[in-house]
Amino acid sequence: MPEPFSERNFSGKCNLRVGQGLHRRLATEAAEEHMSLNQYVVRRLSEAS
């Protein structure tokens, strides 16, 4: 029986594959906010939840 999600350990790493256009848009928006792409995506994801 699989371990329940609530009891699993997570590394904090998540690799995503996105299209070139979305990658470019996110990178541009991150640069405009003086943030790394990673910081920007983390912020956007946390705001969406």
PDB file with SEQRES, HELIX, SHEET and CRYST1 records, atoms N, CA, C and O in Angstrom:
SEQRES   1 A   49  MET PRO GLU PRO PHE SER GLU ARG ASN PHE SER GLY LYS          
SEQRES   2 A   49  CYS ASN LEU ARG VAL GLY GLN GLY LEU HIS ARG ARG LEU          
SEQRES   3 A   49  ALA THR GLU ALA ALA GLU GLU HIS MET SER LEU ASN GLN          
SEQRES   4 A   49  TYR VAL VAL ARG ARG LEU SER GLU ALA SER                      
HELIX    1 AA1 PHE A    5  GLU A    7  5                                   3    
HELIX    2 AA2 GLN A   20  GLU A   32  1                                  13    
HELIX    3 AA3 LEU A   37  ALA A   48  1                                  12    
CRYST1    1.000    1.000    1.000  90.00  90.00  90.00 P 1           1          
ATOM      1  N   MET A   1       0.850  -1.172   0.000  1.00  0.00           N  
ATOM      2  CA  MET A   1       0.000   0.000   0.000  1.00  0.00           C  
ATOM      3  C   MET A   1       0.901   1.242   0.000  1.00  0.00           C  
ATOM      4  O   MET A   1       1.821   1.342   0.811  1.00  0.00           O  
ATOM      5  N   PRO A   2       0.632   2.194  -0.916  1.00  0.00           N  
ATOM      6  CA  PRO A   2       1.455   3.416  -0.965  1.00  0.00           C  
ATOM      7  C   PRO A   2       1.306   4.259   0.297  1.00  0.00           C  
ATOM      8  O   PRO A   2       0.260   4.279   0.946  1.00  0.00           O  
ATOM      9  N   GLU A   3       2.388   4.948   0.613  1.00  0.00           N  
ATOM     10  CA  GLU A   3       2.385   5.868   1.764  1.00  0.00           C  
ATOM     11  C   GLU A   3       1.486   7.071   1.446  1.00  0.00           C  
ATOM     12  O   GLU A   3       1.554   7.590   0.332  1.00  0.00           O  
ATOM     13  N   PRO A   4       0.652   7.529   2.379  1.00  0.00           N  
ATOM     14  CA  PRO A   4      -0.211   8.694   2.131  1.00  0.00           C  
ATOM     15  C   PRO A   4       0.622   9.949   1.843  1.00  0.00           C  
ATOM     16  O   PRO A   4       1.712  10.117   2.391  1.00  0.00           O  
ATOM     17  N   PHE A   5       0.104  10.820   0.985  1.00  0.00           N  
ATOM     18  CA  PHE A   5       0.803  12.061   0.646  1.00  0.00           C  
ATOM     19  C   PHE A   5       1.149  12.871   1.884  1.00  0.00           C  
ATOM     20  O   PHE A   5       2.223  13.469   1.949  1.00  0.00           O  
ATOM     21  N   SER A   6       0.273  12.898   2.849  1.00  0.00           N  
ATOM     22  CA  SER A   6       0.491  13.719   4.047  1.00  0.00           C  
ATOM     23  C   SER A   6       1.676  13.242   4.869  1.00  0.00           C  
ATOM     24  O   SER A   6       2.171  13.977   5.723  1.00  0.00           O  
ATOM     25  N   GLU A   7       2.134  12.031   4.627  1.00  0.00           N  
ATOM     26  CA  GLU A   7       3.263  11.483   5.390  1.00  0.00           C  
ATOM     27  C   GLU A   7       4.548  11.388   4.569  1.00  0.00           C  
ATOM     28  O   GLU A   7       5.584  10.979   5.094  1.00  0.00           O  
ATOM     29  N   ARG A   8       4.497  11.752   3.314  1.00  0.00           N  
ATOM     30  CA  ARG A   8       5.678  11.675   2.444  1.00  0.00           C  
ATOM     31  C   ARG A   8       6.600  12.863   2.670  1.00  0.00           C  
ATOM     32  O   ARG A   8       6.160  13.935   3.085  1.00  0.00           O  
ATOM     33  N   ASN A   9       7.883  12.660   2.392  1.00  0.00           N  
ATOM     34  CA  ASN A   9       8.862  13.744   2.408  1.00  0.00           C  
ATOM     35  C   ASN A   9       9.043  14.238   0.974  1.00  0.00           C  
ATOM     36  O   ASN A   9       9.085  13.438   0.039  1.00  0.00           O  
ATOM     37  N   PHE A  10       9.150  15.535   0.805  1.00  0.00           N  
ATOM     38  CA  PHE A  10       9.349  16.132  -0.508  1.00  0.00           C  
ATOM     39  C   PHE A  10      10.652  16.924  -0.513  1.00  0.00           C  
ATOM     40  O   PHE A  10      10.987  17.587   0.469  1.00  0.00           O  
ATOM     41  N   SER A  11      11.387  16.852  -1.628  1.00  0.00           N  
ATOM     42  CA  SER A  11      12.706  17.491  -1.729  1.00  0.00           C  
ATOM     43  C   SER A  11      12.620  18.998  -1.959  1.00  0.00           C  
ATOM     44  O   SER A  11      13.566  19.725  -1.656  1.00  0.00           O  
ATOM     45  N   GLY A  12      11.502  19.468  -2.489  1.00  0.00           N  
ATOM     46  CA  GLY A  12      11.396  20.881  -2.834  1.00  0.00           C  
ATOM     47  C   GLY A  12      11.816  21.152  -4.265  1.00  0.00           C  
ATOM     48  O   GLY A  12      11.795  22.302  -4.703  1.00  0.00           O  
ATOM     49  N   LYS A  13      12.198  20.118  -5.007  1.00  0.00           N  
ATOM     50  CA  LYS A  13      12.597  20.261  -6.408  1.00  0.00           C  
ATOM     51  C   LYS A  13      11.483  19.747  -7.301  1.00  0.00           C  
ATOM     52  O   LYS A  13      10.866  18.718  -7.025  1.00  0.00           O  
ATOM     53  N   CYS A  14      11.239  20.480  -8.371  1.00  0.00           N  
ATOM     54  CA  CYS A  14      10.199  20.100  -9.322  1.00  0.00           C  
ATOM     55  C   CYS A  14      10.630  20.601 -10.698  1.00  0.00           C  
ATOM     56  O   CYS A  14      10.712  21.810 -10.915  1.00  0.00           O  
ATOM     57  N   ASN A  15      10.902  19.706 -11.612  1.00  0.00           N  
ATOM     58  CA  ASN A  15      11.298  20.093 -12.968  1.00  0.00           C  
ATOM     59  C   ASN A  15      10.054  20.210 -13.846  1.00  0.00           C  
ATOM     60  O   ASN A  15       9.225  19.302 -13.894  1.00  0.00           O  
ATOM     61  N   LEU A  16       9.940  21.334 -14.534  1.00  0.00           N  
ATOM     62  CA  LEU A  16       8.797  21.571 -15.414  1.00  0.00           C  
ATOM     63  C   LEU A  16       9.282  21.778 -16.836  1.00  0.00           C  
ATOM     64  O   LEU A  16      10.330  22.379 -17.073  1.00  0.00           O  
ATOM     65  N   ARG A  17       8.513  21.278 -17.764  1.00  0.00           N  
ATOM     66  CA  ARG A  17       8.775  21.547 -19.183  1.00  0.00           C  
ATOM     67  C   ARG A  17       7.650  22.440 -19.678  1.00  0.00           C  
ATOM     68  O   ARG A  17       6.474  22.083 -19.608  1.00  0.00           O  
ATOM     69  N   VAL A  18       8.030  23.600 -20.177  1.00  0.00           N  
ATOM     70  CA  VAL A  18       7.053  24.555 -20.705  1.00  0.00           C  
ATOM     71  C   VAL A  18       7.472  24.936 -22.121  1.00  0.00           C  
ATOM     72  O   VAL A  18       8.623  24.734 -22.510  1.00  0.00           O  
ATOM     73  N   GLY A  19       6.560  25.471 -22.870  1.00  0.00           N  
ATOM     74  CA  GLY A  19       6.876  25.916 -24.225  1.00  0.00           C  
ATOM     75  C   GLY A  19       7.829  27.105 -24.220  1.00  0.00           C  
ATOM     76  O   GLY A  19       7.984  27.794 -23.212  1.00  0.00           O  
ATOM     77  N   GLN A  20       8.463  27.329 -25.370  1.00  0.00           N  
ATOM     78  CA  GLN A  20       9.435  28.420 -25.477  1.00  0.00           C  
ATOM     79  C   GLN A  20       8.814  29.779 -25.202  1.00  0.00           C  
ATOM     80  O   GLN A  20       9.427  30.632 -24.560  1.00  0.00           O  
ATOM     81  N   GLY A  21       7.593  29.979 -25.692  1.00  0.00           N  
ATOM     82  CA  GLY A  21       6.933  31.269 -25.492  1.00  0.00           C  
ATOM     83  C   GLY A  21       6.656  31.557 -24.021  1.00  0.00           C  
ATOM     84  O   GLY A  21       6.884  32.669 -23.546  1.00  0.00           O  
ATOM     85  N   LEU A  22       6.166  30.552 -23.306  1.00  0.00           N  
ATOM     86  CA  LEU A  22       5.898  30.725 -21.873  1.00  0.00           C  
ATOM     87  C   LEU A  22       7.197  30.937 -21.109  1.00  0.00           C  
ATOM     88  O   LEU A  22       7.260  31.773 -20.208  1.00  0.00           O  
ATOM     89  N   HIS A  23       8.226  30.190 -21.460  1.00  0.00           N  
ATOM     90  CA  HIS A  23       9.532  30.338 -20.809  1.00  0.00           C  
ATOM     91  C   HIS A  23      10.039  31.767 -21.001  1.00  0.00           C  
ATOM     92  O   HIS A  23      10.490  32.410 -20.054  1.00  0.00           O  
ATOM     93  N   ARG A  24       9.958  32.253 -22.239  1.00  0.00           N  
ATOM     94  CA  ARG A  24      10.412  33.616 -22.536  1.00  0.00           C  
ATOM     95  C   ARG A  24       9.609  34.637 -21.739  1.00  0.00           C  
ATOM     96  O   ARG A  24      10.182  35.557 -21.155  1.00  0.00           O  
ATOM     97  N   ARG A  25       8.277  34.481 -21.710  1.00  0.00           N  
ATOM     98  CA  ARG A  25       7.424  35.426 -20.993  1.00  0.00           C  
ATOM     99  C   ARG A  25       7.729  35.443 -19.501  1.00  0.00           C  
ATOM    100  O   ARG A  25       7.847  36.513 -18.903  1.00  0.00           O  
ATOM    101  N   LEU A  26       7.859  34.258 -18.893  1.00  0.00           N  
ATOM    102  CA  LEU A  26       8.154  34.195 -17.467  1.00  0.00           C  
ATOM    103  C   LEU A  26       9.530  34.779 -17.154  1.00  0.00           C  
ATOM    104  O   LEU A  26       9.690  35.497 -16.167  1.00  0.00           O  
ATOM    105  N   ALA A  27      10.519  34.474 -17.988  1.00  0.00           N  
ATOM    106  CA  ALA A  27      11.872  35.003 -17.772  1.00  0.00           C  
ATOM    107  C   ALA A  27      11.882  36.524 -17.888  1.00  0.00           C  
ATOM    108  O   ALA A  27      12.562  37.208 -17.122  1.00  0.00           O  
ATOM    109  N   THR A  28      11.127  37.046 -18.848  1.00  0.00           N  
ATOM    110  CA  THR A  28      11.048  38.500 -19.027  1.00  0.00           C  
ATOM    111  C   THR A  28      10.375  39.162 -17.829  1.00  0.00           C  
ATOM    112  O   THR A  28      10.856  40.172 -17.315  1.00  0.00           O  
ATOM    113  N   GLU A  29       9.251  38.580 -17.387  1.00  0.00           N  
ATOM    114  CA  GLU A  29       8.554  39.132 -16.227  1.00  0.00           C  
ATOM    115  C   GLU A  29       9.423  39.062 -14.970  1.00  0.00           C  
ATOM    116  O   GLU A  29       9.416  39.989 -14.160  1.00  0.00           O  
ATOM    117  N   ALA A  30      10.163  37.978 -14.806  1.00  0.00           N  
ATOM    118  CA  ALA A  30      11.062  37.844 -13.651  1.00  0.00           C  
ATOM    119  C   ALA A  30      12.139  38.922 -13.690  1.00  0.00           C  
ATOM    120  O   ALA A  30      12.440  39.542 -12.670  1.00  0.00           O  
ATOM    121  N   ALA A  31      12.717  39.144 -14.865  1.00  0.00           N  
ATOM    122  CA  ALA A  31      13.768  40.154 -15.002  1.00  0.00           C  
ATOM    123  C   ALA A  31      13.221  41.548 -14.696  1.00  0.00           C  
ATOM    124  O   ALA A  31      13.900  42.355 -14.059  1.00  0.00           O  
ATOM    125  N   GLU A  32      11.998  41.835 -15.146  1.00  0.00           N  
ATOM    126  CA  GLU A  32      11.388  43.133 -14.878  1.00  0.00           C  
ATOM    127  C   GLU A  32      11.154  43.351 -13.385  1.00  0.00           C  
ATOM    128  O   GLU A  32      11.135  44.491 -12.919  1.00  0.00           O  
ATOM    129  N   GLU A  33      10.979  42.272 -12.638  1.00  0.00           N  
ATOM    130  CA  GLU A  33      10.773  42.350 -11.184  1.00  0.00           C  
ATOM    131  C   GLU A  33      12.092  42.196 -10.417  1.00  0.00           C  
ATOM    132  O   GLU A  33      12.093  42.151  -9.187  1.00  0.00           O  
ATOM    133  N   HIS A  34      13.214  42.117 -11.142  1.00  0.00           N  
ATOM    134  CA  HIS A  34      14.547  41.938 -10.550  1.00  0.00           C  
ATOM    135  C   HIS A  34      14.607  40.678  -9.692  1.00  0.00           C  
ATOM    136  O   HIS A  34      15.144  40.685  -8.585  1.00  0.00           O  
ATOM    137  N   MET A  35      14.036  39.587 -10.235  1.00  0.00           N  
ATOM    138  CA  MET A  35      14.002  38.308  -9.529  1.00  0.00           C  
ATOM    139  C   MET A  35      14.565  37.230 -10.456  1.00  0.00           C  
ATOM    140  O   MET A  35      14.561  37.370 -11.678  1.00  0.00           O  
ATOM    141  N   SER A  36      15.049  36.149  -9.837  1.00  0.00           N  
ATOM    142  CA  SER A  36      15.427  35.000 -10.646  1.00  0.00           C  
ATOM    143  C   SER A  36      14.146  34.356 -11.166  1.00  0.00           C  
ATOM    144  O   SER A  36      13.069  34.552 -10.601  1.00  0.00           O  
ATOM    145  N   LEU A  37      14.267  33.599 -12.227  1.00  0.00           N  
ATOM    146  CA  LEU A  37      13.104  32.891 -12.770  1.00  0.00           C  
ATOM    147  C   LEU A  37      12.520  31.960 -11.715  1.00  0.00           C  
ATOM    148  O   LEU A  37      11.300  31.868 -11.581  1.00  0.00           O  
ATOM    149  N   ASN A  38      13.367  31.275 -10.971  1.00  0.00           N  
ATOM    150  CA  ASN A  38      12.898  30.372  -9.923  1.00  0.00           C  
ATOM    151  C   ASN A  38      12.091  31.127  -8.867  1.00  0.00           C  
ATOM    152  O   ASN A  38      10.991  30.703  -8.514  1.00  0.00           O  
ATOM    153  N   GLN A  39      12.618  32.222  -8.367  1.00  0.00           N  
ATOM    154  CA  GLN A  39      11.916  33.008  -7.349  1.00  0.00           C  
ATOM    155  C   GLN A  39      10.568  33.492  -7.868  1.00  0.00           C  
ATOM    156  O   GLN A  39       9.567  33.469  -7.152  1.00  0.00           O  
ATOM    157  N   TYR A  40      10.558  33.929  -9.119  1.00  0.00           N  
ATOM    158  CA  TYR A  40       9.342  34.456  -9.717  1.00  0.00           C  
ATOM    159  C   TYR A  40       8.275  33.365  -9.846  1.00  0.00           C  
ATOM    160  O   TYR A  40       7.117  33.589  -9.496  1.00  0.00           O  
ATOM    161  N   VAL A  41       8.657  32.197 -10.343  1.00  0.00           N  
ATOM    162  CA  VAL A  41       7.710  31.095 -10.506  1.00  0.00           C  
ATOM    163  C   VAL A  41       7.195  30.621  -9.153  1.00  0.00           C  
ATOM    164  O   VAL A  41       6.007  30.331  -9.016  1.00  0.00           O  
ATOM    165  N   VAL A  42       8.064  30.538  -8.157  1.00  0.00           N  
ATOM    166  CA  VAL A  42       7.633  30.137  -6.823  1.00  0.00           C  
ATOM    167  C   VAL A  42       6.608  31.130  -6.286  1.00  0.00           C  
ATOM    168  O   VAL A  42       5.590  30.726  -5.724  1.00  0.00           O  
ATOM    169  N   ARG A  43       6.866  32.411  -6.453  1.00  0.00           N  
ATOM    170  CA  ARG A  43       5.925  33.425  -5.990  1.00  0.00           C  
ATOM    171  C   ARG A  43       4.588  33.313  -6.699  1.00  0.00           C  
ATOM    172  O   ARG A  43       3.534  33.370  -6.066  1.00  0.00           O  
ATOM    173  N   ARG A  44       4.635  33.155  -8.012  1.00  0.00           N  
ATOM    174  CA  ARG A  44       3.376  33.035  -8.787  1.00  0.00           C  
ATOM    175  C   ARG A  44       2.594  31.791  -8.383  1.00  0.00           C  
ATOM    176  O   ARG A  44       1.370  31.844  -8.257  1.00  0.00           O  
ATOM    177  N   LEU A  45       3.278  30.684  -8.182  1.00  0.00           N  
ATOM    178  CA  LEU A  45       2.599  29.454  -7.772  1.00  0.00           C  
ATOM    179  C   LEU A  45       1.985  29.594  -6.378  1.00  0.00           C  
ATOM    180  O   LEU A  45       0.869  29.134  -6.138  1.00  0.00           O  
ATOM    181  N   SER A  46       2.714  30.228  -5.469  1.00  0.00           N  
ATOM    182  CA  SER A  46       2.183  30.375  -4.108  1.00  0.00           C  
ATOM    183  C   SER A  46       0.984  31.322  -4.081  1.00  0.00           C  
ATOM    184  O   SER A  46       0.086  31.155  -3.255  1.00  0.00           O  
ATOM    185  N   GLU A  47       0.959  32.304  -4.968  1.00  0.00           N  
ATOM    186  CA  GLU A  47      -0.180  33.226  -5.058  1.00  0.00           C  
ATOM    187  C   GLU A  47      -1.404  32.516  -5.635  1.00  0.00           C  
ATOM    188  O   GLU A  47      -2.536  32.899  -5.339  1.00  0.00           O  
ATOM    189  N   ALA A  48      -1.190  31.496  -6.447  1.00  0.00           N  
ATOM    190  CA  ALA A  48      -2.292  30.799  -7.114  1.00  0.00           C  
ATOM    191  C   ALA A  48      -2.971  29.794  -6.200  1.00  0.00           C  
ATOM    192  O   ALA A  48      -4.084  29.351  -6.485  1.00  0.00           O  
ATOM    193  N   SER A  49      -2.316  29.427  -5.108  1.00  0.00           N  
ATOM    194  CA  SER A  49      -2.918  28.411  -4.254  1.00  0.00           C  
ATOM    195  C   SER A  49      -3.689  29.001  -3.096  1.00  0.00           C  
ATOM    196  O   SER A  49      -4.253  28.262  -2.289  1.00  0.00           O  
TER     197      SER A  49                                                      
END                                                                             
